[in-house]
Amino acid sequence: MTITDAPPGTRPARRRTIGTVLLWLLLLPGLCWTVIRLGGWEGHSPLVPLLAFTPYVAVGAWVPALIGLLTRRRLPGVVALLTAVALAACVLPRALPDLDKGLSRGVALHVMTSNMLFGGADAATIVTLVRENDVAVLAVQEFSPGAERSLAEAGLGDLLPYSQLSPEWGATGSGLYSRYPLTGTGTRINQGGFHQAYGVIQPDGAAPVLVESAHPLAPAGLDLLAGWAGDMAAEPRADPAGTARILLGDFNSTLDLAPLRTLIASGYRDAADTVGRGLVGTWGPYDGDPIPPVTIDHVLADTRIGVQDVTVHNVPRSDHRAVIAGLILPMAS
C-alpha cells in the first residue's frame, strides 16, 4: 500500500516520519564533521584539505537546525542545533578581537608574508606594500631565482637591505628580507622538500627575535598527507626560555586543522585571529580558480610579542594574498 492508498489518518504520520528521516540524513554530515573537527581526528586522511572549509560548513549547519526547530522535530532539531552551535564556537571567535593581544608597549615592527606562486607574483606590488606599510621584515615563499631578480629590480634592496635567500625554481624556494641586520641565519629543508629561511633580528631598543619564513608541504593529495603532517610537526615550537620567535608564511593549514592548533598552543598567537581578522581569506580564487577563499597564510608571534593589527592585500599573479601584521617587540633587558 502506498502513502496515497493509506487511510487518511496515517498519511500525516508517515509524511512526518519520512521528513524526520530526511532531516537526520541532512544533519548527519555536519554532525560527523563536528566530531572530527572537535576531536582533531583528521589524521592523514583525505579529510585534511576538506576541513579547511569548516567555516562554510558552519554556516550550512544552521539549515537543518532551523528546519528541525521550525517543524518541531525535537530530537533531530536539538542535535542539529548543538552541531551548529559547536561549529560556530570553533569559527566565530576568529572574527572577534581577543581581549588579550599581548604586549602593548615596546618596539613596533611590521612584518609581511607573501607566497609568490612559483616566483611569478608581481614584484612591484610587493615592494609597494613594503614601502607603504613600513614593513621591516618580509618573508617570501615559492621564491625562485627569477623572483629574486624581479624584487631586486623593483627596489626591494633599498628598503630591506639584509637577507637570507634560498631561491629555487618551482615551489620550494624561500626568502627572508630585513631592514635590520640578520644574524644566526640559515635555511631549513622540510621533509616535503620546501625551504624555510630564518635569521635573528634586533631592532634598536628591542630584544632579539628569530624570524622564519614558514612553508610546510601542501596536503594536496593522499601521497602528500604524511609529508604535510611531518612538516607541521617539525615547525619550530615557541621556546619561553629562549629567543622569541615569529613564524610567518604559507602554512598550508587553517585553524581548523589540529597540527596548526598544536603548534600555536606551544606558545604563539595567530596575529589575524588575535585582532578578529582570522576569517579573511588568503588563498583560493585570487588567480582565477573557482575555489572558496580560505585562510592558510599566517603570522604566528610568540606570546611575549604583542599584536596590534593585521591587513591582507591582493598581489597580482599569485594565488595567495599578502599578510601584513603590526607587532610589538619586548624591550631589551
Buried (B, 14 or more C-beta within 10 A) or exposed (E): EEEEEEEEEEEEEEEEEEBBEEBBEBBBBBBEBBEBBEEBEBEBBEBBBBBBBBBEBBEBBBBBBEBBBEBEBEEBBEBBBBBBBBBBEBBBBBEEBBEEBBBEEBBBBBBBBBBBBBBBBBBBBBBBBBBEBEBBBBBBBBBBEBBBEBBBEBBBBEBBEBBBBBBBEEBBBBBBBBBBEBEEBEBBEBBBEBBBBBBBBBBEEBBBBBBBBBBBBBBEEEEBBBBBBBBBEBBBBBEEEEBBBBBBBBBBBBBBBBBBBBBBEBBBBBBBBBBBBBBBBBBBEBBEEEBEBBBBBBBBBBBBBBBBBBBBBEBEBBBBBBBBBBBBBBEEE
